[in-house]
Amino acid sequence: MHNGINTVRPVETLAIAASGEEIRRASAWLTTALRQRDVPNPQVERLELALHEVLANVLAHGGNPMRAEPIRICLEVRAKATTGEARVKVRDAGMPFDPTGAPAHTPARTLAEAPLGGLGLPLIRRCSDWMSYRREGGRNHFVFGARWPKL
Amino acid sequence: MSISHTDIGDNLRKIVILGRLDHPGTESVANELEKLAAAPKKGVVVDVSSLKFLASLGIRALLKCAKAVEERGGRMVLVVGTNSQVVMSLEATGVSSLIPMFKRDDEAERAAVA
């Protein structure tokens, strides 16, 4: 707030290159932006982890087309009468990958039979109140978010 | 990101990881973690209670080490303290039922060499 006017924009965007260091930059950006918008800490932590996993999936599955353009992230925070809502959109030019279409994670029964992969999607699901995916214009558009009750 | 270890007697190694086990953080410590967990000790305790962030890549590194320890007949356990974010990540991926988790060091050390 400045002179009684809320100067925090409802929508914030970031473009990153496809690398681990850039994922860390995106995490820091999202955390700062959510805190500036008074999003409660549990939702900040969940969304930060979900974004990290979404971007890690892009890196893992995007292939060469992913490098054609930056990965774009858009955050929108809305306040409704009784709830707050944060929506994160991730757009990338990588190979088609639909996280919502993957089968549900079945935990291994023993350490010996546990696969080393497939751990990111359960985290995205646990950390998001909803998610959606579409392929449009040669790009993946993945949206996820969180809601919280307003005090 | 930092990783350190202490050997407690002949049978137990304790490894402490601090910082963020995110994409770059895991890349920076994964090899060292594997080397430390490969020591010929019966029990390995990995303290993740002070981690600020635990992503799937970090969990994968922990899982890989726990498998290697088990394959040589040992046991790896985790100290999670009261770190609810770390516990949530381990529970969401089902890893909490594969690698035993303890709040306290002494409990973890006993379990690792039991």
Interface residues (C-beta under 8 A of the other chain):
Chain A: G20 E21 I23 R24 S27 E45 E48 L49 H52 E53 L55 A56 L59 H105 P107 A108 T110 L111 A112 A114 L116 G117 L119 G120 P122 L123 R125 R126 C127
Chain B: R20 D22 H23 P24 G25 E27 F53 A55 S56 L57 I59 R60 L63 K64 A66 K67 E70 E71 Q85 M88 S89 A92 T93 G94 V95 S97 L98 I99
